Amino acid sequence: MELRDARWRKSSRSGGSGGNCVEVAGNLPGVVAVRDSKDPSGPALLVTPTAWSAFTSALKTAR
């Protein structure tokens, strides 16, 4: 899948240090892309929107 149209974002809680962050692109049809902010030209993990929603819900529940 081509990711050139991806609009990447980081959590507002990630801080400004540019350290250990992931970036997420949710604007692509049928997929959510996740990548390491330290390696923006590296590989991205692609998951379904349903899987991403379940993952983030589980994280919020675990707080």
C-alpha positions as CSV (number, residue, x, y, z in Angstrom):
1,M,0.0,0.0,0.0
2,E,1.2,3.5,-0.9
3,L,1.5,5.7,2.2
4,R,2.4,9.0,0.5
5,D,-1.1,10.4,1.2
6,A,-0.9,9.5,4.9
7,R,-1.4,12.3,7.3
8,W,0.7,11.3,10.3
9,R,0.0,12.5,13.8
10,K,1.4,11.9,17.3
11,S,-0.4,12.0,20.6
12,S,-0.4,15.4,22.3
13,R,0.9,13.5,25.4
14,S,4.1,12.5,23.6
15,G,5.9,15.7,24.5
16,G,8.3,17.6,22.4
17,S,11.5,15.6,22.9
18,G,11.0,13.6,19.7
19,G,11.8,10.5,21.6
20,N,10.1,7.1,21.7
21,C,6.9,8.0,19.9
22,V,4.6,6.3,17.4
23,E,2.8,8.2,14.7
24,V,-0.6,7.1,13.4
25,A,-2.3,7.8,10.1
26,G,-6.0,7.2,10.2
27,N,-7.0,9.0,6.9
28,L,-6.3,6.1,4.6
29,P,-9.3,4.0,3.3
30,G,-9.8,0.8,5.2
31,V,-6.5,0.9,7.1
32,V,-4.7,2.6,10.0
33,A,-1.0,2.9,9.6
34,V,1.4,3.1,12.6
35,R,5.1,4.0,12.4
36,D,8.1,4.8,14.6
37,S,8.6,8.6,14.7
38,K,12.4,8.1,14.8
39,D,12.3,6.3,11.4
40,P,9.6,8.0,9.3
41,S,10.9,6.4,6.1
42,G,11.0,3.0,7.7
43,P,8.3,0.3,7.7
44,A,4.7,1.0,8.9
45,L,2.4,-1.5,10.6
46,L,-1.0,-1.6,8.9
47,V,-4.1,-2.7,10.8
48,T,-7.8,-2.5,10.2
49,P,-9.7,0.4,11.8
50,T,-11.6,-2.2,13.9
51,A,-8.4,-3.7,15.2
52,W,-7.0,-0.2,16.0
53,S,-10.1,0.8,17.8
54,A,-10.0,-2.4,19.9
55,F,-6.3,-1.8,20.7
56,T,-6.8,1.8,21.8
57,S,-9.9,0.9,23.8
58,A,-7.9,-1.8,25.6
59,L,-5.2,0.7,26.4
60,K,-7.7,3.2,27.8
61,T,-9.3,0.5,29.9
62,A,-5.9,-0.6,31.4
63,R,-5.1,2.9,32.7
